[in-house]
Amino acid sequence: MLHLEIIGLVQGVYYRASMVEKATSIGVTGWVRNRHDGSVEAMVAGHESALQEIVDWAREGPAAAVVRDVVVSEGEGCFDAFEQRQTG
């Protein structure tokens, strides 16, 4: 399980909804939310290959996003699906 902090122009560009679509399509569970500092945060769980795919996707995001950095660290939790959460 991984915790992602996505930094750049990532709010107001359909980033979270796009991540829900991508994660669901590859079998990743967890959540994604905006942060008050303008970044996006996600907790992702799944097979190693799916986690690598979602991290690679996070570094690009949807077409309107401008991702400057993705900080990846160990995550925690247990999830049944992938959901978009309120700003945290």
TIMI-2910 file (N, C-alpha, C, CB; in pm, 1 decimal, decimal comma, always signed):
<rs>
+----------+----------+----------+----------+----------+----------+----------+----------+----------+----------+----------+----------+------+
!      n_x !      n_y !      n_z !     ca_x !     ca_y !     ca_z !      c_x !      c_y !      c_z !     cb_x !     cb_y !     cb_z ! resn !
+----------+----------+----------+----------+----------+----------+----------+----------+----------+----------+----------+----------+------+
!    +83,3 !   -117,0 !     +0,0 !     +0,0 !     +0,0 !     +0,0 !    +88,3 !   +124,0 !     +0,0 !    -95,1 !     -0,6 !   +120,4 !  Met !
!    +43,3 !   +222,8 !    -77,7 !   +122,4 !   +344,6 !    -93,4 !    +39,2 !   +468,7 !    -64,7 !   +180,5 !   +352,4 !   -234,0 !  Leu !
!   +106,7 !   +570,8 !    -13,1 !    +48,5 !   +703,7 !     +5,0 !   +113,2 !   +793,3 !   -100,0 !    +71,3 !   +759,5 !   +152,5 !  His !
!    +31,3 !   +867,6 !   -174,6 !    +81,5 !   +957,5 !   -278,7 !    +45,1 !  +1100,9 !   -245,3 !    +25,1 !   +918,7 !   -417,0 !  Leu !
!   +139,6 !  +1190,4 !   -262,2 !   +112,9 !  +1333,4 !   -255,4 !   +148,3 !  +1389,9 !   -392,2 !   +194,8 !  +1404,0 !   -139,4 !  Glu !
!    +46,3 !  +1438,3 !   -462,8 !    +63,8 !  +1486,6 !   -598,9 !    +65,7 !  +1638,9 !   -595,3 !    -49,1 !  +1433,7 !   -693,1 !  Ile !
!   +173,8 !  +1697,3 !   -645,5 !   +197,4 !  +1841,1 !   -634,8 !   +201,0 !  +1902,7 !   -773,6 !   +329,0 !  +1870,1 !   -559,2 !  Ile !
!   +138,6 !  +2017,9 !   -787,6 !   +136,6 !  +2089,5 !   -914,4 !     +0,1 !  +2151,4 !   -936,8 !   +172,9 !  +1996,1 !  -1030,7 !  Gly !
!    -35,5 !  +2172,4 !  -1062,7 !   -169,3 !  +2219,8 !  -1097,3 !   -257,2 !  +2096,3 !  -1108,9 !   -169,7 !  +2304,7 !  -1231,2 !  Leu !
!   -312,3 !  +2053,8 !   -994,6 !   -384,0 !  +1926,6 !   -989,6 !   -524,0 !  +1939,1 !   -930,0 !   -304,4 !  +1826,7 !   -910,0 !  Val !
!   -566,9 !  +2058,9 !   -898,6 !   -703,4 !  +2080,5 !   -851,9 !   -779,2 !  +2159,2 !   -957,8 !   -705,3 !  +2155,0 !   -715,1 !  Gln !
!   -905,7 !  +2124,0 !   -976,5 !   -988,2 !  +2191,2 !  -1075,5 !   -961,0 !  +2146,3 !  -1217,9 !   -968,2 !  +2337,7 !  -1065,6 !  Gly !
!   -895,5 !  +2031,1 !  -1233,9 !   -859,3 !  +1981,0 !  -1367,0 !   -906,7 !  +1836,1 !  -1387,4 !   -706,6 !  +1989,8 !  -1387,1 !  Val !
!  -1004,7 !  +1792,6 !  -1306,4 !  -1061,7 !  +1658,9 !  -1318,2 !   -963,6 !  +1549,7 !  -1273,0 !  -1104,3 !  +1633,8 !  -1462,0 !  Tyr !
!   -867,8 !  +1587,1 !  -1188,1 !   -765,4 !  +1491,6 !  -1145,1 !   -825,7 !  +1378,4 !  -1061,8 !   -656,7 !  +1563,3 !  -1064,5 !  Tyr !
!   -902,1 !  +1413,7 !   -957,8 !   -955,7 !  +1310,2 !   -868,2 !  -1049,2 !  +1214,6 !   -941,3 !  -1029,7 !  +1374,9 !   -751,3 !  Arg !
!  -1141,9 !  +1267,1 !  -1017,8 !  -1236,1 !  +1180,8 !  -1090,1 !  -1162,9 !  +1092,2 !  -1189,9 !  -1342,0 !  +1265,3 !  -1162,6 !  Ala !
!  -1062,3 !  +1147,1 !  -1255,0 !   -982,6 !  +1068,0 !  -1349,4 !   -906,9 !   +957,4 !  -1277,3 !   -884,3 !  +1158,0 !  -1425,5 !  Ser !
!   -856,5 !   +986,9 !  -1157,3 !   -784,7 !   +885,1 !  -1081,2 !   -880,1 !   +774,3 !  -1037,4 !   -715,5 !   +947,8 !   -958,6 !  Met !
!  -1002,0 !   +809,7 !   -999,5 !  -1101,5 !   +707,9 !   -963,8 !  -1124,7 !   +615,1 !  -1083,0 !  -1235,5 !   +774,0 !   -919,1 !  Val !
!  -1141,6 !   +671,1 !  -1200,7 !  -1163,1 !   +590,4 !  -1321,3 !  -1044,9 !   +498,5 !  -1348,3 !  -1187,5 !   +680,6 !  -1442,3 !  Glu !
!   -923,0 !   +553,1 !  -1341,5 !   -802,9 !   +473,2 !  -1368,9 !   -786,1 !   +362,8 !  -1264,9 !   -677,8 !   +562,9 !  -1371,2 !  Lys !
!   -796,1 !   +399,0 !  -1137,3 !   -777,0 !   +300,3 !  -1030,5 !   -879,4 !   +187,7 !  -1040,6 !   -786,7 !   +367,6 !   -893,0 !  Ala !
!  -1003,8 !   +223,5 !  -1064,5 !  -1109,4 !   +123,1 !  -1075,7 !  -1082,8 !    +29,9 !  -1193,7 !  -1246,6 !   +190,9 !  -1091,2 !  Thr !
!  -1035,4 !    +85,4 !  -1303,7 !  -1012,8 !     +3,8 !  -1423,1 !   -898,3 !    -95,9 !  -1407,3 !   -984,9 !    +93,2 !  -1540,8 !  Ser !
!   -803,6 !    -68,2 !  -1316,6 !   -688,7 !   -158,9 !  -1298,7 !   -693,2 !   -235,2 !  -1166,7 !   -559,2 !    -80,2 !  -1306,4 !  Ile !
!   -802,7 !   -221,1 !  -1091,6 !   -819,5 !   -299,4 !   -969,4 !   -749,2 !   -245,5 !   -846,9 !   -772,7 !   -435,1 !   -993,1 !  Gly !
!   -719,9 !   -115,5 !   -844,6 !   -659,0 !    -52,6 !   -727,8 !   -770,5 !     -4,5 !   -635,4 !   -565,4 !    +65,8 !   -769,3 !  Val !
!   -753,7 !    -23,8 !   -504,5 !   -848,6 !    +27,0 !   -405,8 !   -784,6 !   +139,6 !   -326,9 !   -895,7 !    -85,4 !   -311,2 !  Thr !
!   -866,7 !   +215,0 !   -255,4 !   -817,0 !   +324,6 !   -174,2 !   -901,5 !   +449,2 !   -190,2 !   -673,9 !   +354,9 !   -209,5 !  Gly !
!   -837,9 !   +565,1 !   -188,5 !   -910,4 !   +691,2 !   -199,8 !   -819,8 !   +802,2 !   -252,9 !   -969,0 !   +731,3 !    -64,1 !  Trp !
!   -884,4 !   +911,9 !   -295,6 !   -813,7 !  +1030,5 !   -343,0 !   -890,3 !  +1152,9 !   -293,7 !   -800,0 !  +1030,8 !   -499,9 !  Val !
!   -818,7 !  +1259,0 !   -256,7 !   -883,6 !  +1382,0 !   -213,0 !   -794,0 !  +1502,4 !   -237,8 !   -920,4 !  +1373,2 !    -64,9 !  Arg !
!   -858,1 !  +1619,0 !   -249,7 !   -783,9 !  +1744,4 !   -254,1 !   -734,8 !  +1777,1 !   -115,1 !   -870,7 !  +1859,3 !   -310,0 !  Asn !
!   -625,5 !  +1853,8 !   -109,2 !   -574,9 !  +1904,6 !    +18,0 !   -584,4 !  +2056,2 !    +15,7 !   -428,0 !  +1857,9 !    +44,1 !  Arg !
!   -591,8 !  +2113,6 !   +132,1 !   -606,4 !  +2258,8 !   +143,4 !   -487,5 !  +2334,7 !    +85,1 !   -624,8 !  +2297,5 !   +288,5 !  His !
!   -371,8 !  +2271,0 !    +75,4 !   -252,4 !  +2338,6 !    +22,4 !   -244,6 !  +2336,9 !   -130,4 !   -128,1 !  +2274,0 !    +79,2 !  Asp !
!   -348,1 !  +2282,9 !   -197,6 !   -350,1 !  +2279,3 !   -343,8 !   -301,6 !  +2149,4 !   -404,3 !   -268,1 !  +2389,5 !   -396,8 !  Gly !
!   -250,7 !  +2059,5 !   -321,5 !   -205,9 !  +1929,4 !   -371,2 !   -323,1 !  +1830,9 !   -369,9 !    -87,6 !  +1875,2 !   -285,8 !  Ser !
!   -298,3 !  +1712,4 !   -422,0 !   -393,1 !  +1601,6 !   -415,9 !   -323,9 !  +1488,5 !   -341,0 !   -440,1 !  +1556,0 !   -560,1 !  Val !
!   -399,2 !  +1419,8 !   -257,1 !   -346,3 !  +1310,0 !   -176,6 !   -423,1 !  +1182,8 !   -210,4 !   -356,1 !  +1341,9 !    -24,2 !  Glu !
!   -353,2 !  +1069,9 !   -215,7 !   -419,2 !   +942,4 !   -242,7 !   -355,7 !   +831,3 !   -160,5 !   -412,4 !   +908,5 !   -392,6 !  Ala !
!   -438,3 !   +734,5 !   -122,7 !   -393,2 !   +611,4 !    -60,4 !   -433,0 !   +500,9 !   -156,5 !   -455,1 !   +590,4 !    +84,6 !  Met !
!   -337,3 !   +420,3 !   -200,3 !   -364,9 !   +319,1 !   -302,5 !   -316,7 !   +182,6 !   -256,1 !   -297,9 !   +356,7 !   -436,1 !  Val !
!   -398,8 !    +81,2 !   -284,1 !   -364,9 !    -55,8 !   -247,2 !   -396,5 !   -147,3 !   -364,8 !   -442,2 !   -100,6 !   -119,5 !  Ala !
!   -314,8 !   -250,4 !   -380,6 !   -336,7 !   -346,2 !   -488,0 !   -210,1 !   -424,4 !   -515,9 !   -384,2 !   -275,6 !   -614,6 !  Gly !
!   -214,3 !   -502,6 !   -623,6 !    -96,7 !   -579,0 !   -665,1 !    +15,7 !   -483,8 !   -705,2 !   -131,5 !   -674,1 !   -782,2 !  His !
!   +137,8 !   -529,8 !   -691,0 !   +255,0 !   -445,2 !   -718,1 !   +252,2 !   -383,6 !   -857,3 !   +382,1 !   -525,9 !   -701,7 !  Glu !
!   +214,0 !   -461,4 !   -957,1 !   +211,2 !   -408,4 !  -1094,0 !   +103,7 !   -300,2 !  -1109,1 !   +186,1 !   -522,2 !  -1194,9 !  Ser !
!    -11,0 !   -318,1 !  -1043,4 !   -117,3 !   -217,0 !  -1048,6 !    -75,0 !    -90,8 !   -974,6 !   -247,9 !   -272,3 !   -988,5 !  Ala !
!     -4,1 !   -107,0 !   -863,3 !    +44,7 !    +10,4 !   -790,0 !   +144,1 !    +89,1 !   -874,3 !   +110,0 !    -31,9 !   -657,0 !  Leu !
!   +232,3 !    +19,2 !   -943,4 !   +327,5 !    +89,8 !  -1029,9 !   +253,8 !   +163,6 !  -1141,3 !   +430,0 !     -9,1 !  -1090,1 !  Gln !
!   +149,2 !   +101,1 !  -1195,0 !    +72,0 !   +164,4 !  -1302,0 !     +0,7 !   +290,3 !  -1253,2 !    -29,8 !    +65,7 !  -1358,7 !  Glu !
!    -56,1 !   +286,4 !  -1131,0 !   -126,0 !   +405,0 !  -1080,7 !    -26,7 !   +515,3 !  -1044,4 !   -212,3 !   +368,9 !   -958,1 !  Ile !
!    +91,0 !   +480,1 !   -995,5 !   +194,2 !   +581,3 !   -967,7 !   +239,5 !   +645,5 !  -1098,3 !   +315,7 !   +518,3 !   -893,3 !  Val !
!   +262,6 !   +564,8 !  -1200,2 !   +300,7 !   +619,3 !  -1330,9 !   +192,2 !   +711,9 !  -1384,4 !   +327,4 !   +505,6 !  -1431,2 !  Asp !
!    +65,9 !   +670,8 !  -1369,5 !    -45,2 !   +755,0 !  -1414,5 !    -47,5 !   +885,7 !  -1335,0 !   -180,3 !   +680,1 !  -1399,4 !  Trp !
!    -26,3 !   +876,6 !  -1203,1 !    -30,0 !   +995,3 !  -1116,6 !    +73,5 !  +1098,8 !  -1158,9 !     -6,6 !   +955,6 !   -970,7 !  Ala !
!   +186,1 !  +1054,4 !  -1211,8 !   +291,6 !  +1147,5 !  -1255,1 !   +250,0 !  +1228,2 !  -1378,7 !   +420,7 !  +1070,3 !  -1285,0 !  Arg !
!   +148,1 !  +1181,7 !  -1451,1 !    +96,2 !  +1251,8 !  -1568,5 !    -40,2 !  +1315,2 !  -1539,3 !    +85,1 !  +1155,2 !  -1687,5 !  Glu !
!   -131,0 !  +1236,4 !  -1482,6 !   -266,3 !  +1282,4 !  -1455,3 !   -345,9 !  +1305,2 !  -1581,8 !   -262,5 !  +1408,7 !  -1374,7 !  Gly !
!   -462,5 !  +1368,9 !  -1569,3 !   -544,4 !  +1398,6 !  -1687,5 !   -479,1 !  +1509,2 !  -1770,8 !   -687,9 !  +1440,4 !  -1645,5 !  Pro !
!   -531,4 !  +1529,4 !  -1890,4 !   -469,6 !  +1621,9 !  -1986,9 !   -448,6 !  +1762,2 !  -1932,9 !   -553,9 !  +1629,9 !  -2110,1 !  Ala !
!   -540,8 !  +1815,1 !  -1852,8 !   -531,0 !  +1954,0 !  -1805,5 !   -437,7 !  +1970,9 !  -1685,4 !   -668,5 !  +2004,9 !  -1768,9 !  Ala !
!   -394,0 !  +1861,7 !  -1624,8 !   -307,7 !  +1868,6 !  -1506,4 !   -163,3 !  +1900,9 !  -1545,1 !   -313,0 !  +1736,0 !  -1428,6 !  Ala !
!    -94,7 !  +1968,8 !  -1453,4 !    +49,2 !  +1991,5 !  -1465,7 !   +112,1 !  +1939,1 !  -1336,2 !    +83,5 !  +2145,9 !  -1490,6 !  Val !
!   +159,1 !  +1815,1 !  -1340,9 !   +214,9 !  +1750,6 !  -1221,9 !   +362,8 !  +1785,6 !  -1211,0 !   +194,8 !  +1596,0 !  -1227,0 !  Val !
!   +400,5 !  +1847,7 !  -1098,9 !   +541,1 !  +1881,1 !  -1074,5 !   +615,0 !  +1770,0 !  -1000,4 !   +550,8 !  +2010,3 !   -995,3 !  Arg !
!   +542,6 !  +1699,1 !   -911,7 !   +607,9 !  +1594,9 !   -833,1 !   +502,2 !  +1501,2 !   -775,7 !   +694,0 !  +1656,7 !   -719,6 !  Asp !
!   +541,7 !  +1376,7 !   -754,2 !   +460,1 !  +1279,7 !   -681,8 !   +550,0 !  +1220,8 !   -574,0 !   +401,2 !  +1167,2 !   -777,8 !  Val !
!   +515,4 !  +1248,3 !   -448,7 !   +589,9 !  +1196,3 !   -334,6 !   +522,6 !  +1066,0 !   -293,0 !   +594,7 !  +1300,0 !   -215,4 !  Val !
!   +598,4 !   +957,0 !   -298,0 !   +545,4 !   +823,6 !   -268,5 !   +604,5 !   +775,6 !   -136,2 !   +578,0 !   +722,8 !   -384,1 !  Val !
!   +517,2 !   +730,2 !    -46,2 !   +561,5 !   +674,5 !    +81,9 !   +471,6 !   +555,7 !   +116,4 !   +557,8 !   +783,1 !   +195,8 !  Ser !
!   +506,9 !   +485,1 !   +223,4 !   +425,0 !   +371,4 !   +266,9 !   +290,4 !   +421,8 !   +315,5 !   +496,2 !   +290,6 !   +378,7 !  Glu !
!   +186,0 !   +346,0 !   +283,7 !    +51,6 !   +382,9 !   +326,3 !     -5,3 !   +280,7 !   +421,4 !    -39,8 !   +398,8 !   +206,9 !  Gly !
!   -128,9 !   +306,8 !   +466,2 !   -194,5 !   +213,9 !   +557,0 !   -344,9 !   +219,9 !   +537,7 !   -157,8 !   +244,9 !   +702,8 !  Glu !
!   -412,3 !   +113,6 !   +575,6 !   -557,3 !   +107,2 !   +566,1 !   -601,4 !    -18,7 !   +493,7 !   -611,6 !   +230,2 !   +495,1 !  Gly !
!   -732,7 !    -37,3 !   +489,2 !   -792,8 !   -151,0 !   +420,9 !   -914,5 !    -98,8 !   +346,0 !   -831,5 !   -266,1 !   +521,5 !  Cys !
!   -921,7 !   -125,4 !   +217,3 !  -1025,0 !    -65,5 !   +133,4 !  -1089,4 !   -171,0 !    +43,0 !   -965,7 !    +48,4 !    +48,6 !  Phe !
!  -1219,3 !   -152,5 !    +17,6 !  -1293,6 !   -244,0 !    -69,2 !  -1308,2 !   -190,6 !   -211,0 !  -1430,7 !   -270,9 !    -10,9 !  Asp !
!  -1292,7 !    -59,6 !   -227,9 !  -1311,3 !     +5,6 !   -357,9 !  -1221,6 !   +128,4 !   -361,8 !  -1462,0 !    +44,7 !   -382,3 !  Ala !
!  -1230,9 !   +204,8 !   -470,0 !  -1156,4 !   +330,0 !   -479,7 !  -1257,1 !   +442,8 !   -483,0 !  -1063,7 !   +333,1 !   -605,9 !  Phe !
!  -1239,9 !   +542,0 !   -393,0 !  -1338,0 !   +648,8 !   -381,8 !  -1273,3 !   +786,7 !   -379,8 !  -1421,0 !   +629,6 !   -257,5 !  Glu !
!  -1353,2 !   +883,0 !   -417,3 !  -1313,2 !  +1023,6 !   -410,8 !  -1366,9 !  +1077,9 !   -278,6 !  -1367,7 !  +1107,0 !   -535,3 !  Gln !
!  -1279,2 !  +1135,6 !   -197,0 !  -1318,6 !  +1187,8 !    -66,8 !  -1319,3 !  +1340,4 !    -67,6 !  -1224,5 !  +1135,5 !    +42,4 !  Arg !
!  -1379,8 !  +1395,9 !    +36,5 !  -1382,5 !  +1540,9 !    +51,1 !  -1243,7 !  +1591,7 !    +86,8 !  -1484,9 !  +1583,5 !   +157,9 !  Gln !
!  -1222,1 !  +1720,9 !    +62,3 !  -1094,3 !  +1784,8 !    +91,2 !  -1054,4 !  +1759,6 !   +236,4 !  -1101,7 !  +1936,2 !    +62,8 !  Thr !
!   -926,3 !  +1726,1 !   +253,5 !   -877,2 !  +1697,5 !   +388,6 !   -757,6 !  +1779,9 !   +424,8 !   -843,2 !  +1552,9 !   +402,4 !  Gly !
+----------+----------+----------+----------+----------+----------+----------+----------+----------+----------+----------+----------+------+
</rs>
